[in-house]
Each structure stands twice: as structure tokens, then as C-alpha cells.
Amino acid sequence: MNNPATLSGLSHDDWINLQAAEKYIFGGLNEDQRDAYEEHFFSCYECAEEVRWMAIFEAKEKKIFDAPAPGV
């Protein structure tokens, strides 16, 4: 999954099956994968929403786990 020509030919279902939104937010895609996924989600409302929700989740997760424990 590293050939940019192959990546641009992936279908919406391929990106979903690859869990691309999660990998995009958490840094699990290489540069070619990230560029190809951006090309896809800029024109795909469903994937753009998934990226948006994953970004919200990631921000809240950081806030929760970076906060000091109660009573510490």
C-alpha cells in the first residue's frame, strides 16, 4: 500500500477497511498514504466526518490522560 498510483485508486470501502481515519489522526500513515487519503476525504463527506470525530476523540483523550490524577 505504498505506491501512490495504487493508493489513489482505493475505493471508499478500502479506506474504511484500512481504518484510515484513525491512522491519519494518530500518525499511522506514511506521507504517500496520508496524501492519498487526504485526496479522498476532501471529497468524501463520510470520511471527512470520521476524521473530524477522530480528531475530537484524540483531543479529549489527551486532555483526560494528561490531567493529573485526582488527589495527586
N, C-alpha and C positions, 0 to 999 in steps of 0.2 A: 504494500500500500504506500509506496514512496514515489512512484513515478507520477509526476504532475499531470501528464496526459491521462493516465488511468484514473487519477483522483477526480478530475473534472467530469469524468463520465459516471461517477457514482450516482445512484438514484437516492431519492429521499429516504426510502426504506433502508438502503445501505448505510446512510449516515446514522439513522436511528439505531440500527443493529450494532453499529460500531461504538455507540454511546458517545458520539462526537461532542455533544454539548458539554457533558461532564468533563471530557478530556480537554476540551477547549478552555474551559474555566480553570481547571486545575493543572494546566500546563502539560497535559499528556500527549499533545500533538506536536510533531516536528514542524518546521517552517512551511514546507510544501503542503502538509496536511492542513495546517491552520489556514493557509491562504486559500486552498480549495474549499474548505468548509465555510470560510467567510463568504466566498463567492456564492455558495449555496444558500446560506441563511440570510444573506442580504435580500434575496428574492423569495424566501420561504417564510411566511408568517409563523407557521407552527414551530419551525426550528429557531427563529428569532425569539419567540416567546420562551422556548425551552432554555435558550442561552440566558435570557433576562432572568428567569426564575432561578436558574443555577447560580447566577451572579448574586442574587439576593440571598440565597441559601448560604453561599460561601461567605458573604459579608457577615451574616448573622452568626454563622459557625465560628468565625474568627473572634467576633465580639464575645461570644459565650466562653470559648476556650482560652481566650487571652485575659479574661477577667480573673482577678484573684478569687480564690475560694472564700465563701462566707466565713467570717471569724478568723481569717488569716491575716 
